[in-house]
């Protein structure tokens, strides 16, 4: 027999906490047990958040499943995502990471280096504006030298000190900050096996959290994975770190998740 909505089974109750709706279906024992597993308590549905599921024998070979839904006074679902088994809640955290100035994608050597010149040199070279490496060609090294401090100013063969031709564009700046975003996902489970399945093979792999909070570009890598037990429920937690730029993490090194 097919599962059918039980006649006159819908009940609506209102109180100061909100509204609850009850519906029941009938069918064979196997059909009803399967229907009961389709949606878990805490999940959102048409009439609100599913609060409970009750299976009972309605008579003879006829069985029934009763679902109770709830909404608050504003008509919103009363459950939050983290209250549902297997459903992930998410938290975004932003922080700053200090990196060497030389790692900046637009880095120029003149940002934090002095340019020293031999005593007989009076003009700065054209490459002072564009150089990205303090190592000079043999020809240029006869006339110029990049130095981090004036105390490093060289002297020529006659003991005459070189001149400081150009000062740093950003004197005293040796690092810069980049934004680091991490998303931590947590879900509760009925068993250690189910919780372990969520974190299995994720650590140090490239992937994506379910919720990225609108952050686009680059990709994410799982940098932390835990399974814990609080005395009644198992919890699985994954922490994803966004790549420092839009190029993403090196897939040749970390690889991606097989999903």
C-alpha positions as CSV (number, residue, x, y, z in Angstrom):
1,X,0.0,0.0,0.0
2,X,1.1,3.6,-0.6
3,X,1.8,6.1,2.2
4,X,-1.2,8.5,2.6
5,X,-1.8,11.6,4.6
6,X,-4.0,10.5,7.5
7,X,-7.5,11.8,7.4
8,X,-8.1,14.8,9.7
9,X,-4.6,14.4,11.2
10,X,-3.5,18.0,10.9
11,X,-3.5,19.9,14.2
12,X,-2.4,23.5,14.8
13,X,-1.7,24.8,18.3
14,X,-0.7,28.3,19.2
15,X,0.7,29.6,22.5
16,X,2.9,32.5,23.7
17,X,6.0,30.7,22.3
18,X,4.7,30.4,18.8
19,X,2.9,27.8,16.7
20,X,3.1,24.0,16.4
21,X,1.7,21.9,13.6
22,X,1.1,18.1,13.6
23,X,0.6,15.9,10.6
24,X,0.4,12.1,10.3
25,X,0.8,9.6,7.5
26,X,-0.3,5.9,7.3
27,X,1.2,2.9,5.4
28,X,2.9,-0.4,6.0
29,X,5.5,-0.7,8.8
30,X,8.3,-0.6,6.3
31,X,6.9,2.4,4.4
32,X,6.4,4.4,7.6
33,X,9.9,3.6,9.0
34,X,11.4,4.8,5.7
35,X,9.3,8.0,5.7
36,X,10.4,8.7,9.3
37,X,14.0,8.7,8.2
38,X,13.5,11.1,5.3
39,X,13.8,14.2,7.5
40,X,15.6,14.5,10.9
41,X,14.5,16.5,13.9
42,X,15.8,20.0,13.7
43,X,15.5,20.2,9.9
44,X,13.4,23.1,8.3
45,X,10.2,22.1,6.5
46,X,7.0,23.7,5.1
47,X,5.4,24.1,8.5
48,X,8.4,25.1,10.5
49,X,11.3,23.2,12.1
50,X,10.7,19.5,12.7
51,X,10.6,19.0,16.5
52,X,9.8,15.3,16.8
53,X,8.8,12.2,14.8
54,X,6.6,9.5,16.4
55,X,5.9,6.1,14.9
56,X,2.9,4.0,16.2
57,X,0.7,1.2,15.1
58,X,-2.6,2.6,13.9
59,X,-4.4,-0.8,13.8
60,X,-3.7,-4.2,12.3
61,X,-1.1,-3.9,9.6
62,X,-1.5,-0.2,9.4
63,X,1.2,2.0,10.9
64,X,1.5,5.7,11.2
65,X,4.2,8.4,11.5
66,X,3.5,11.7,13.2
67,X,5.6,14.8,12.6
68,X,5.5,17.8,14.8
69,X,6.7,21.2,13.5
70,X,7.3,24.5,15.3
71,X,7.6,28.2,14.5
72,X,8.2,31.1,16.8
73,X,5.9,34.0,17.2
74,X,7.4,35.8,14.2
75,X,6.9,32.7,12.0
76,X,10.6,31.9,11.9
77,X,12.0,28.4,12.4
78,X,12.9,27.8,16.0
79,X,16.0,25.6,15.3
80,X,19.4,26.8,14.3
81,X,21.5,25.0,11.7
82,X,23.9,23.6,14.3
83,X,21.0,21.8,16.1
84,X,20.5,19.4,13.3
85,X,22.5,16.1,13.1
86,X,25.0,16.3,10.3
87,X,24.3,19.9,9.4
88,X,27.3,22.3,9.7
89,X,27.3,25.5,11.6
90,X,30.0,28.0,10.5
91,X,32.1,30.7,12.1
92,X,34.2,33.2,10.2
93,X,37.4,34.7,11.7
94,X,39.7,37.3,10.2
95,X,43.2,38.1,11.3
96,X,46.3,39.7,10.0
97,X,49.6,37.9,9.0
98,X,52.9,39.8,8.7
99,X,55.0,38.8,5.8
100,X,58.4,40.0,4.5
101,X,58.1,43.1,2.3
102,X,59.9,41.2,-0.4
103,X,56.9,38.8,-0.7
104,X,54.6,41.6,-1.8
105,X,53.4,41.0,-5.4
106,X,54.2,44.6,-6.4
107,X,57.5,44.7,-4.5
108,X,60.4,46.9,-5.7
109,X,63.9,46.9,-4.3
110,X,63.8,50.6,-3.7
111,X,60.9,50.2,-1.2
112,X,63.3,49.2,1.6
113,X,66.9,49.5,0.2
114,X,69.3,52.4,-0.1
115,X,71.1,52.7,-3.4
116,X,74.8,53.4,-2.9
117,X,76.9,54.7,-5.8
118,X,80.7,54.9,-6.4
119,X,82.3,58.3,-5.7
120,X,82.5,59.3,-9.4
121,X,78.8,58.4,-10.2
122,X,76.4,61.3,-10.2
123,X,73.2,59.9,-11.7
124,X,70.8,57.3,-10.5
125,X,70.2,54.4,-13.0
126,X,66.9,54.0,-14.8
127,X,66.3,50.6,-13.2
128,X,66.1,52.1,-9.7
129,X,62.4,52.5,-10.2
130,X,61.7,49.0,-11.5
131,X,64.3,46.6,-9.9
132,X,62.9,43.8,-7.9
133,X,66.2,42.1,-6.8
134,X,69.1,43.5,-5.0
135,X,71.6,41.4,-7.0
136,X,73.2,43.5,-9.7
137,X,74.9,42.6,-12.9
138,X,78.8,42.6,-12.8
139,X,78.8,45.9,-14.8
140,X,76.3,47.7,-12.6
141,X,77.9,46.3,-9.4
142,X,81.0,48.4,-10.3
143,X,79.0,51.6,-9.8
144,X,76.1,50.7,-7.6
145,X,75.1,48.6,-4.6
146,X,71.8,48.0,-2.8
147,X,72.2,48.2,1.0
148,X,69.8,47.9,3.9
149,X,71.6,50.4,6.1
150,X,73.9,53.3,5.7
151,X,76.4,51.4,7.9
152,X,76.8,49.0,4.9
153,X,78.1,51.8,2.6
154,X,81.1,50.4,0.8
155,X,84.5,52.2,0.2
156,X,86.5,52.2,-3.0
157,X,90.0,50.9,-3.4
158,X,91.4,54.3,-2.2
159,X,89.4,54.1,1.0
160,X,86.9,56.7,-0.2
161,X,83.3,56.0,0.9
162,X,80.6,55.6,-1.7
163,X,77.6,58.0,-1.8
164,X,74.0,57.3,-0.9
165,X,72.4,58.0,-4.3
166,X,68.8,57.1,-3.4
167,X,66.9,56.5,-0.1
168,X,64.2,53.9,0.4
169,X,60.7,54.7,-0.7
170,X,59.4,53.2,2.5
171,X,62.2,53.7,5.1
172,X,62.1,51.3,8.0
173,X,59.3,49.2,6.6
174,X,60.4,45.5,6.4
175,X,57.1,43.7,6.4
176,X,53.4,44.1,5.3
177,X,50.2,42.6,6.6
178,X,47.8,40.4,4.7
179,X,44.3,39.4,5.6
180,X,43.8,35.8,6.7
181,X,40.3,34.3,6.7
182,X,39.4,31.1,8.4
183,X,36.0,29.3,8.5
184,X,35.4,26.8,11.2
185,X,32.6,24.3,10.6
186,X,31.0,22.2,13.3
187,X,28.4,19.5,13.1
188,X,27.0,17.0,15.7
189,X,26.5,13.3,15.1
190,X,25.1,10.3,16.8
191,X,28.2,8.2,16.4
192,X,31.9,8.5,16.3
193,X,31.9,6.9,12.8
194,X,29.6,9.5,11.4
195,X,31.6,12.3,12.9
196,X,34.9,10.8,11.6
197,X,33.4,10.5,8.1
198,X,33.0,14.3,8.0
199,X,36.7,15.0,8.7
200,X,38.3,11.9,7.0
201,X,40.9,12.8,4.4
202,X,40.3,16.5,4.7
203,X,43.3,17.7,6.6
204,X,45.9,19.6,4.6
205,X,43.8,19.3,1.4
206,X,42.3,22.0,-0.8
207,X,38.6,22.2,-0.8
208,X,35.8,24.6,0.3
209,X,33.7,25.0,3.4
210,X,29.9,24.9,2.9
211,X,29.7,28.6,3.9
212,X,32.3,31.1,2.7
213,X,30.4,34.3,3.9
214,X,30.6,35.9,0.5
215,X,34.4,35.8,0.3
216,X,35.4,35.2,-3.3
217,X,38.7,34.4,-5.1
218,X,41.4,31.9,-4.3
219,X,40.5,28.7,-2.6
220,X,40.6,27.1,0.9
221,X,42.7,24.5,2.6
222,X,41.7,22.4,5.7
223,X,44.2,23.2,8.4
224,X,42.6,21.6,11.4
225,X,40.2,18.7,12.0
226,X,38.9,17.3,15.3
227,X,36.3,14.8,16.5
228,X,35.1,15.2,20.1
229,X,32.5,13.8,22.5
230,X,30.7,15.9,25.1
231,X,29.0,13.1,27.0
232,X,26.0,12.8,24.8
233,X,26.9,13.8,21.3
234,X,29.8,13.5,18.9
235,X,31.1,16.7,17.3
236,X,33.2,17.0,14.2
237,X,35.0,20.3,13.4
238,X,36.9,21.5,10.4
239,X,38.9,24.7,10.0
240,X,39.5,26.1,6.5
241,X,42.0,28.8,5.7
242,X,41.6,30.9,2.6
243,X,44.7,31.2,0.3
244,X,46.6,34.4,0.7
245,X,45.8,35.5,-2.9
246,X,43.5,34.7,-5.7
247,X,46.0,32.2,-7.2
248,X,45.0,29.8,-4.5
249,X,47.0,27.1,-2.7
250,X,49.5,25.1,-4.8
251,X,47.5,22.1,-6.0
252,X,50.7,20.3,-6.9
253,X,51.7,20.3,-3.2
254,X,48.4,19.9,-1.4
255,X,46.0,18.3,-3.8
256,X,42.3,18.6,-3.7
257,X,39.5,16.6,-2.0
258,X,37.9,13.8,-3.8
259,X,34.2,14.6,-3.6
